[in-house]
Amino acid sequence: MPEDASAPGTLSARALAAGRPAPYLEGLNPAQREAVEALDGPVLMLAGAGTGKTRALTARIAHLLHTGTARPNEILAVTFTNKAAREMKERVSQLLGQTVEGMPWLGTFHAICVKLLRRHAELVGLKPNFTILDTDDQVRLLKQLILAANIDEKRWPARQLAAIIDNWKNRAWTPDKVPAGEANAFNRQGIALYAQYQERLRELNAVDFGDLLLHVLAIFQGHDDILEQYRRWFRYILVDEYQDTNIAQYLWLRLLAGGHRNICCVGDDDQSIYGWRGAEVGNILRFEKDFPGARVIRLEQNYRSTPHILATASKLIAANAGRLGKTLWTDRAEGEKVRLIGHWDGEEEARWIGDEIEAMQKGTRGMRAFGLDEIAILVRASHQMRAFEDRFLTIGLPYRVIGGPRFYERREIRDAMAYFRLAVSPDDDLAFERIANTPKRGIGDKAMQVIQRTAREAGVPLLEGARRAAESGALTGKAKGEMLRLAAAFARWHALALDPKASHIELAEQILDESGYTEMWQNDKTPEAPGRLENLKELVKALEEFENLQGFLEHVALIMDNDTEAEGAKVSIMTLHAAKGLEFPAVFLPGWEDGLFPSQRSMDENGLKGLEEERRLAYVGITRAEELCTISFAANRRVYGQWQSALPSRFIDELPEEHVEVLTPPGLYGGGYGAAATAHGSGLEARAARADVYNSPGWRRLQERSAERGMSQPRAARHQVIDLEAVSAFTEGDRVFHDKFGYGVVCAIEGDKLEIAFDKAGRKKVVASFVVAADAASDVPF
């Protein structure tokens, strides 16, 4: 039975009947108050970013309690994090002016389902004292099943199967309900292994996190009497972040609300950004169909951002077809326009942002001074952080990475650095210990003890000890052959590291490839693997700034040693996904380039659905900013030593001109602002190209900065001044080739800048050094 509402410390019926004033209603705007007081029947609180939805949600709970409409144990309030549940309970207590006890059903989906499942465990073949497996235990169990089925675990790793099963459970599919379309999963054996896994869990009296919801859902679907019991107990249901629910959570909520229909879901379809982990934006979009007669209350008054920021975000998200629609507004002062700036490359982008932050600290941008804690950099992919971390460590700008380790502290980066260290210095025993069995080489604890004993007796480093142990036969089996190959490889890599003529960038790639380390992550099917591979590419890219491998290793060691975790104000760096729910006075949004943002992988895998989720992610990024939002992109990225042109993000085409200040000087970014602007000859590209940009505050600021140091240029050109009167190697009418835009004809020349009418990409302004004559294009690899 639910906990007794008359327990000490709860709101007594006498207090509720006393007719006390309701201070929690004070200060609510009309829409918030409507959402608080609409207690009966289905309600969708469509709450835009920064519109005070948490306040409205907690005030609604307080209203249910204060008016005596429901007792604490009759309210089911579901959140996505334990932190959100604690904060909600604390806020309700503050609003009511007294501690609220006896709210046992306020928590996360998992926390609530654990309580329910322990009460009815026997109905799904479990005992009430069942164990909840963590991810490592889950993978270990699946690995046993894979090996028992004679499947090559290297080709079909357990973590991949775990991700598949987790996805099926998110969709509420038990083994017998997995559709035929999934039959090919995991080498056509995924469904059978799923069934074996579930049976093994029952034998162990264990569940994984996905089971918590799945089992309770099965109990509700198979036992009407139990479902009706909980429908009577949970008289009012409130759900936070409804746009992030998966199908299993959606079905669970629909079942519980199917009787009284007193369900209030709070969410924002424009902030549904977790599709990759099972969230279904369709759950919130079809709320009115699921609950006919539902009231949809839009919270549109924003208390966070300036009108320019809100207008920019609203215009951008309006391009999404799959949305319910709302228009955010604020009564705040107009403030600064959203700033847009292009750079030649990613390193220059990081330098400019670092310099801009230092200037903002001093209040030298015609704005108030900003503290470092008020500033955030939000990136689309974690590998983008490297350039900013390097720059900030170099100039001594304190920063923190939120939601994950800093770049040089990531597992894959530490592993790669250990390989590089050992190639430069073969007596680095710590580096050897880290990589000896990464990837797997059959070097377990016993083999490592043999290597250490051999090295100690001979007075040699561990790498040499491993070679001797293998040659002498002290190591046997797989370990023997692997150590001989590894020792020979390090001897070859060490010679190349000492050769001044050898390319240290190619050497780094060679080490990662020949060691099998890159392949290890390529074969890893976990969701994290693609990001780790991107980080390794970024690490190799960082080597371009140094003359040799040793210089790079020294640089990293020094900057990491100089960095301290001292308390004090710091710039926050995080991914856009990690930024949801946060807000900062000043936000930088770098890397707005097609392929990077929106993510090419997301678009390839999910088509239009993926693109719309990427646009929602852009909307989330912009709406994190309270006063100042700066969007930037780089026209060129250097990948493995080769320059590649990048197209500005298609999202830039969708920004409203009247709310954006273009800081980019015309002709300096190697291309236009995107297909839409180019096709129509209008938009931000045309604005940036007009002469009046020279009179803008952004242009003047950039001119002032150019007197202090060179303008944004590729590294190869930084040591020379661009001469606008220079004689171009091309003439109007020449046919040329660009490795990104293809073939085109030169139609205008300005110094070393060419305006080219490309056959497929339309008109673009590019630097002459980025094109070749068409008759020379046969040498260009396709």
C-alpha positions, 0 to 999 in steps of 0.5 A: 500500500502507499505510505500513509499521508497522515504520517508526522510532518505531512500536510494535515487536512486541517492545514489544507482547510485553513484557507491559507493564501497561496504564495506559490501563485504570486509572480506567475504569468497568465500562462504559467498560472493557467498550467498550475490551476488546470488540475483535471484532465490531460494537460500538455505544458508546452514550455519553451526554453527559459520560460520557467517550466520548472517553477510552473511544474513545482507550483502545480504540485504545491497547488495539488497539495495546498488545495487538498486535491491530492495527498502526497502519496497520490501524486506520481511525479516522474523526472529524468535525473535524481538531481531533478527529483531532489530539486523538485521536492525541495522547491515544493517544500519552499513554495509551501513553507514547510517540509513535504514528507511522504512523496514516495512516488517522486523520482526517475522512471528507474527509481519508481519502477524498482519500487513497483517491481520489488512488489510484484517481482514473482509475476515476471519470474523474479524474487523481490531481492533481485540484483540490478546489473551495471553495464560491465556486468551486463557486457560480461554476461553477454560475452559468455553467451556469445562465446558459448554460441561459437561467435567470434567476439572480436568481430561481434563484440558484446558491447554491440549486442548490449546496445542492440538489446538496450534499443529493443528494450527502449522500444518495449520489445521482449524477445518474442516481440522483436519484429522480423525486420530486426532478424539480421541484427548481430549476425542474424543471432541477435534475437536468439541471444536476447532470449538467452540473455533474458533467461540467464538473467532470471536464473541469476535473479537479476535485471538490467536497467532496461528491464526495470521498465520492461518488466513493470510494463509487462505486469501492467499489460498482463494483470488488469487488477494491478494496473487498476490498483495503481491507477486509483493510487496515482490520481495525478501524474506529472512528467518532466521533459516529456520530449525525451521519453522513449517508447517503453516510458510512453506506453507505461505512462499511457497505461497509468493515465488511461483511467482518470486521464489526470496527466500533465506532461511538461516538455518542449518538442523543439528541445528533443535532442536525444533520439540517438539514445531512444527518445521519440519526439513523436511522443509529445507531438501526438499528445492531443491524439493520445488524450482527446480533449487535452489542454495545450498550454504554451509557455512562451514568455522567456526570462533568460535571453534578449529579443535578438537571441530569441528571434534568431532561435525562433527563426531557425527552429521554424524550418522544422516541419515536425513541431507543435509551434510556439513563439518565444518573447521577452520584455528584456532590453534589446541587447546585442545582436547575435554575432556571426564570424568566419575564420580561415581554420579551426586553430584561428577560430580557437585563437580568436575566441580566446582573445575575445574572452580575454577582452570580454573580461576587461569590458573592452568590447563596448559591453560590460565585463564578463566573468569567466564563469559567465562564459561557455563554449558549446561544441557539436563534437567532443573532438572540437574541444582540443583546439580550445583546450590547447589554446587556453592552456597556452595562454593560461585561461582557466577552463573546465570541461563539463560532461566528460574528461578533458581532451588529453585526459581521455582514454584513447588520447592517453593510450595514443600518447603512451605509444608516441612516448615509447616510440620516442623513448623506448625506456619509458616503462610506464608507457609500455605498461599502459599499451602492452595489452592494448589492443589485446595481445595475450599479455595478462598479469602472469605474462607481465610478471615474466616481462618485469622479472626478465627486465629487472634481471637484465637491467633493461627497460620493459620493452627490451625485457619483453623482446628478450622474454619472447626470444628466450621462450619465457613468454609462450603462445600468443604473447610470444609472437605479439611481443616480438612483433611489437618490439620490432615495430617500436625499433622501426618507429624509434628510428623514424622518430630520430630521422629529421627527414621523416614526417612525424605526422605520418609516423603518428598515423603509422604507429596508430595503424600498425599497432592495431590501435585504430583498428581496435576502435574501428571494430568497437561497435559501442556508441562511443567508438566513432567519437574516439576515432574522431579524437584520434584524428584530432590528436594527429591534427595537433601534431601539425603545429610542431616540428617533431614528435618529441616537441609535441610530447614536451608541449603537452607535458608542460601545459598539463603540468602548468595546469592546476585544478585551482578553484576560481572562475573558469570558462565552461567547455562542453558539447551541445548535448551536455548544455541542455538545461544550462544557461550562461550570459555569454555563449560561443557556438563554434564549428557551424560547418556542414558535415560537422554541424549538422552532423553528416553521420546524423543526416546519413543515418536518419535523413530528414529526421536526423537533420531536424534533430540537428536543428533542434540542437542548434536551437538549444545552443542559441537559447543557452545564451542570456546576453551574448551569442557568437556563432562561428565557422571555419572556411578550411580544416586541415585533415592529415596535413591536407587543406579541405574547404568547408561549407558554412552550415546550412543553419546559417542560411536560416538565421534572420538578417535583422538580428545578426551582426556579421563580423566576417570581413568580405572575401576572407572566408573562402566561400559563401554562407551556404546554398540558400543564400548563394542561390537567391543572391541574398541573405547573410552572404550578400550582406557580408559582401556589401561595402557597408560591412566596412562600417559595422562595429564588427568590421572596425573591431576586426580592423583594430585587431589586425593591426596587432596581429595578422588577419585570420589566415591559413597557417601557410599564409600567416607569415605574409601580408595579403596584398589586395593589389597582387596580380593573380595567376588567373584571368577572367574566363579561366576554367579552374578546379576546386577540391570541394566545389568542383569545376568552375569559371573565374568571373571576377578577380580581386587581388588573390581572391577569385569569384568563381561560377562553379558548375554545381555549387554556384558562385563562390569567392575563394582564395586563388591558392585553393584552386588549380587550372582545370587542365591540371585537375587530372592530377587531383585525386577523386 
